Amino acid sequence: MTHRSLTIIGLLVVGLGVSCGSSDAGEAPLTPAQDASTEAGGAAGAAGAAGNAGVAGAAASAGQAGATGCPASLPAAVAFDNNGSQSWLQIQGDPPGSDIGTFDPSVRKAIDGTIVMSYSSVNLARNKIHTRIAVSTDGVTFTYAASANSAQENVDVPADNDPDCPAGTCKGANIDHETSALLEDPGDPDTSARWKVFTHSYVILKNPQDPNTPVLRYAYGDISVATAPAPSGPWSAPSPAIGWKSASPISSKAQTLLSDLDGMQDCVAGSEPSAAIDPATGALELAFGCVFMDKGVASIRVELVRSTDHGKTWALAHRLLEASDSVCLGETEPQMNAAHLFDRGGSRYLIATPAGPVTFPGGGKGAAYRGCFVFRRTDNGIERDGAGAPIVYGRIDPGAGVFSGACSDIPNGGYVVSALSDTAPSLFRMYGPVAKELP
């Protein structure tokens, strides 16, 4: 959920005439900082770009009552200074390329005790986003270890009826990989695939009129996976794990498609994965945002799928969060995204981020990520109160109107949080450990 071009929640999907929300951000040109919307905003654009996404008639069919008892009871937020340096987590030895920062942490504790993080490296032009790996012995100081993938450059991508792709071909496009989900899978018989990184991989087009503002096609992509025997690599090239149908065949190469999963036929794209292992069964779990259209509004809910063959195929498990839970948590957009699965103290938890009003560096207004909320998982979703509202176990928010979200737990205590800073050039920052008092 790093750079976002013309797809901030609430902006019009240019050239497609699909409204993605009710923000007052309008159609003003975006600065690089404003361009830094979220995967939720980008996925909203993907929903528009996908054309007729259908109606979310099955929104409450996955075994949860949904957020009927709003508003939810909210604990006081744990805050931090998103412009300060005290909690700013900078990767030691991070190679050139993270010109305007790092984002999207996913932290896991290896069986040998090493703390391992995957994160997004954000280049100045915001068109070569890719995933890097860092390691730590204490969960406080992280050192670069490897690149898990790299952007594919100058690729010709087929796409039908796309105004930016004459004659059905998007020429010279890039394919980026971001919003990573890290997992150690010690049960995989293929030892070269013990470590896995899932990402949202998608197409970025060149913009002849404005080379500094890339054109994003989130629907032209998939949730991909790269594997390695160790965090240091060598990492395989990303391959499709879960796909969907779009105007480009590039998005439907995976063995599992969203349209094949019960209750997910309305999902036009997937976003922001998080991976974990079910301690009871050993199955792989993948939580991600399902982008769908509800009465013309791009919405995002969080679904959970499981794999019993180490990620080769996937089946729907259940829904974790409804799109309407965002409003129940006090925000304005029907979008819950940036899932992160983790276990602590014998309980299973989910972190997720709603979407609401933010002020971008430079003063621009829009709708984007608004903090991180911690929920406790159940066998078929999350804990809810008697009226159906989510029960919130913790909340992290640097302040009203601050773009913050995509959080990960740190297994030996605390959390690492993504947030935009007003201080250039490092606009994209990770902060941690913070909120050690939370579950």
N, C-alpha and C positions, 0 to 999 in steps of 0.2 A: 504494500500500500504506500508506495513511494510517490513517484511523479504521477500526475494525472492531467491529461490535456483535454480541455473542453468536456470533461466528464465529471466534474465536481457534482456531487449530488445537487439536484435542483437546476443545473444548466440544461439547455436544450441540446439534444443530440444533433449536432450540426449536419444538415443535409438530409436528415431522416425524418424530421418533423415530429419526433417523439418526446414528450415532456417527461422528465425523470424526477419531478418533485415540485416543491412549492417554494424553493428558496428565492430570495430577492436578489441573488447574485447576478441575474440577468445574463446578457451576452457580451459583457465587457471583455476586452482582451485580458488574458491572464498573464501575470508576471510569473517568473520561474517559481517563486514561492507559492503563489496562488495555484500554480499548476500542480503543486504538491498535494493533491487531494488524496483520497483513500482508495483501497481496493473496493470498498463499498461504492464510492463514487464511480470508480472505473467500471465496476461490474454493472452499475446502473447504466452506464453508457453501453456496455456490452449487451444489456437487455434490449436497449433501443436498437442497437446495430443488428441484433438477431432477427428483427422484423416481428412477425406475428408470434408472440410468445405464448399465447393462450391465456387462460384465466386460472387463477389459483383456487380452483374450487375444492381442491383436496387439502387446503391449508391446515385443517384441523383433523386430518384423517389418520394421523400417525400415533394416536393413543394419548395425546395430551389435550387438556381442556383449553389451553391457550390462556392468554392474558385477559381474562374476563373480569378479574377483580381489581383492576387498576384504581389508583396508582399503587405500585409496590412500596413497601416500607423500606426506606433506604438508610443505611448507616452513614455516619459522617465520612467524607472522603479523606483518604490519605493524600496529602499534597506534596509537591516538590517544585523546585525552581527550574522551569524549562529553559531559562536563559542563563543559568548559573553553571559553574564548573564543579561544584561539590559532588554531585551524584552523576555527572556526565561519564558514561562508560565509553571510553575510547579504546579501540582494539590496538594493542601493542604490535608494531611491525606490520600493520595493514598496508599492503602494497599500493602503489599509485592506482588511481581509478575511482576512489571514493571521494570525488572532488567536492561534492556538496553533502557528504555524510554517509552514515550507515543507519539501517533501519531493520524492522521486522525480525526480532530475535526469536529463536527457538532453542531452548536450553534443555539438555538432558545430562543425567549422570551415568557414565559408563559403568559397566560391571567392575572394572578395575579401579573405580573411584574418581577417575578424571571427569571434570565438568566440561562438557562440549557444547558449543553454540554454533548454529548456522545463522547467517544474517545476510541482508541485502547490501550490496555495494552500489552507490548511486553516483553515476558520472555526471559531469556538468551538463551535457546535452540531453541527459535523461533518456537515452536510447540504447544503452548497453547494460541495463540492470542485470546483475547476476548474483549468484550465491557463493559466499565464502564461509570457511570453517575456522573457528578459534577454539582454543583449549585453555583450561584454568585448573589450578590446584585448590583454589579457595572460593571460587564463585564471585570474586571481586575483581581481580585482574585477569584479563583474557588476552591471549597472544595468538596472532594469525598462524594457522597451520596449513591451509590448503584452499584452493578454489574448487568447489564442488561442480561448477558448470561455468560456461561462458556464453555470452550472447552470440547467436548465429547471425552473421552479417551478410548483406547483399543477397538475400534469398528471394527467388521469384515464387510468389504464393498465389495459387489459383483462387478466384473468388467471383461468384456470379452477382451481377447487378449492383456492384459497389462503385459509386461515382468516383472514388479515388483510385480505382483499379481499371483503367481502360482495357477493353477487349477481354475482360475477365481475368486479368493477371495483375497482381500487385507486384511491381518490379522493384528490385533492390531493397526489399524490406529487411528488417531485423526481427529476430525472435528472441525475446527476453525471458528471464526466469527469475521470479521473485516471490515474496511472501512464503518463505520456506518452512517446512516441517521436518524436523530431525528425529531419527529413530534408530536405536540399536536393536537388532532383531537376532539375538543369539541362537534362536531355534532354526534359522534358515539353514538347510543343508548345504546351500551354496555359500561357502565361506567368503567368497568375493562380494557377496551381497549382505554381509552382516550389518553394515551401516546403510541407511537409506535416507535420502533427502527428497521429499515431495515438494513441488513448486507449482505455482500457476505460470505456465508458459504461454506466451501470447505474441501476436504480431504487432510491430510498430512500423508505420509507413513514413516515408519521407514527405515533407511538406514543402513543395517548391516555392510557395508564397512566403513561408516563414520557416526557414531551416532550423530555427531555434525552438520551434514548437512542434514536436513530433505528433503524428496522428496515430492514435491508439485503437487497436481492434481487439478488445478483450475476448470477444466471442470467437475470434479466429485463434483458437488455442486449445489447451487441455490442462488437466492436472497430470504432470509428468513425474517421473522418479529417476533418480540417479543412485547408483550403489557403489560401495567400496568395502574393502576388508577392514579398514581402520579409518578414523577421522582424517588422518593425513593422506589418505588415498591409497592407490590411484582410483579416481572416480570415473565411473562409466559415463558415456554420453547419456543425456536424458532420453527416456523413452515414454510413450503415452501410458498412463495408468488408468485414468478415467476421462472419457471424452463426452462430447455432445454434438448435436447436429447444428450446423451453421451454414452460412453462404459459402464457406470454404471447406473442402474435404480435409484440410489439415486438422480440423477439430474432432474428427470422427474416426481416427485410426486406432483408438484404444479398444481392447477386447470388451471392456465394460463401458456402456454409454448411459448417461443419465436417463434417457428416454426408455431404457430397458428395465429400470428399477421401479418397483411398485411404489406408487405415491410420489414419484419424482418426474412424471411425464411433463409437468409444467415448467421444469427447470431449463432455462435456456443457456445457462453457463454455470460453472462452478468456480469458487474463489477461495483463497486463503485457507489452505488445508492445515490440519494438525494431526499428527500421528501418535499412536500409543499402542501398547499391548495390553489386552485384557488379562489381568492376573489369574482369573478363574479358568479361562479356556485356552490361553495362549494365542488367541486370534489377534490379528492386526486390526486396529480401529483407525478410521480416518473421518475426522469431522471437517466440514467445509461449508461455505456459504452457497446456498441455492438461490440463484437470481431468477426471479419470476415476475411476471406482470400481473398486477391486481387492479383491474378497472383502469388500465392505462398508466398506472404508477409503478415504476420499477421498485421492487421490494426484495429483501433478502432475509431468508431464514437459515438456520443452521441444522444440517442433517448429519447423521452418523451412519457410516457403512462399515462392514466388517469383511475381512478376508481370512480364509482358513488355509490358503496356499501361498502365504508370504507375499501377497500383493499382486498375484497374477490375475485374479478375478475378485469381484466385490459384489456384495449383496446388501440391501438396505437393512439396517438394524432398527433405528427409530429416529424420530425427530428430537432434537435437543432444545431448540428455541424457535419461537414463532417470530415473524417479522413484526407483529404488533407488540412484542415484548419491549421493543425500543421505546415506544410511546409510554408504555407502562412504567418504564424506568425514568420517565420525565423528559425524554427527548422528543424530537419533532418528526423524524423520518422513519418510515416502516422498514428499518433495516438493522439486522443484527448480524455481525460478521466478526472476522479475526478470531476464530475459535482457537483455544489452546487447551489441550487435555493434560491433566497431571494428577498424580496420586500423592497424598500426604497424610501421615498419621493414621493409616488404615482406611481412609476415605478417598473417594474419587471426585475430582473437581473439574469444572469447566470455567475458563475465562472467556469472555466475549465483550465486544464493544458495540454500543449503539451509535446512531448518527444523529447529529443535531447541529445547531448554529455554531459557527466558529468565526473568528477573525484571523485572517491570514497575515503573515508578515507583510508590512506595507499598507495594512488597513483594509484590504479587500474582505468582503463578507461572503459567506457561503455556508454550506452544510457539509460536515465531514465527521471524523471520529471524535467521540466525546467521552474519553476515559475508559477504564477497564472495570468490569464487574465480575466478581467471583461467585459461582454457583456450585452447589453440591449435587453430584449426579445420583440418579436412581437407576433401577433396572430398565426403565423405559423413558428416561428424559432427565429432568432436573427436579429438585424439590420445589413445590409450589404450596402456597397457603390455601386455606379452605375455599377462598374465592377464585383461585386459579392464578394468582399473581406469582411471579418468580420470587423465591426467597434469596436475598442477597447476603452473602457471607462476608463480603469485603468490596471496597470500592477505591479505585485509585484515579485521581484527577488533579492535575496541577493547578487548575483554576477555571473559572467560567470563561467559555469561549475559546479555550486553548485546544488546538488540534492535538489530540493524544489518543493513542490506541494501538492495538497489536502488542499485547503484553505476554510475557512468559514467566512462569515461576522459575526460581533458581533452586535446585533441589536441596541445597543445604541452608536455605532460608532467604526469604525476600523474593522480590520480583524485579524484572528488567522491563522497562516501559519505553515505547517509541513515542516521540513527541516532536513537533516542529519547534524550532527556535527562531527568534527574531534576529539572531546574530549570524551574518554571513561570514565565510562561505558555508559553514557547516550548518545548514538549515535542518537537515535530517539528523536526529540524534537519538541515542539510546541512553537511558538513565537507570542506574541500578548499582548495588541492590537497594531497593526502596521497599517500604511497607512490610518490614519484617514482622510486624505484629499481626498481620493477617494470616489466615489459614495457609 
